[in-house]
């Protein structure tokens, strides 16, 4: 595997790591139901991708890259969806 491919695979490993951590954060605040099921399915898929990337990297003598701690911290600092407000324009009133 060439160096560019290894670098790309390493970045994918870091991305899946950050996705898994973000999904775990969201799951902590999600109620049981269809959304939680989809989140869990997505987390499992990302865990499988992370394992595949790690196996391939280790096969080339490299360790998988973890998500940058600063990037993880910025994700945690974002307001929770319930704290955000969305302004939706209303249609004009008919006379």
ZIMO-V779782 format. One record per residue. RES is the residue in one small letter. SS is DSSP state (2 for helix, 1 for strand, 0 for the rest). Layout:
# ZIMO-V779782
<<RES SS> <RES SS>>
This chain:
# ZIMO-V779782
<<x 0> <x 0> <x 2> <x 2> <x 2> <x 2> <x 2> <x 2> <x 2> <x 2> <x 2> <x 2> <x 2> <x 2> <x 2> <x 2> <x 2> <x 2> <x 2> <x 2> <x 2> <x 2> <x 2> <x 2> <x 2> <x 2> <x 2> <x 2> <x 0> <x 0> <x 0> <x 0> <x 0> <x 2> <x 2> <x 2> <x 2> <x 2> <x 2> <x 2> <x 2> <x 2> <x 2> <x 2> <x 2> <x 2> <x 2> <x 2> <x 2> <x 2> <x 2> <x 2> <x 2> <x 2> <x 2> <x 2> <x 2> <x 2> <x 2> <x 0> <x 0> <x 0> <x 0> <x 0> <x 0> <x 0> <x 0> <x 0> <x 2> <x 2> <x 2> <x 2> <x 2> <x 2> <x 2> <x 2> <x 2> <x 0> <x 0> <x 0> <x 2> <x 2> <x 2> <x 0> <x 0> <x 0> <x 0> <x 0> <x 0> <x 0> <x 0> <x 0> <x 0> <x 0> <x 0>>
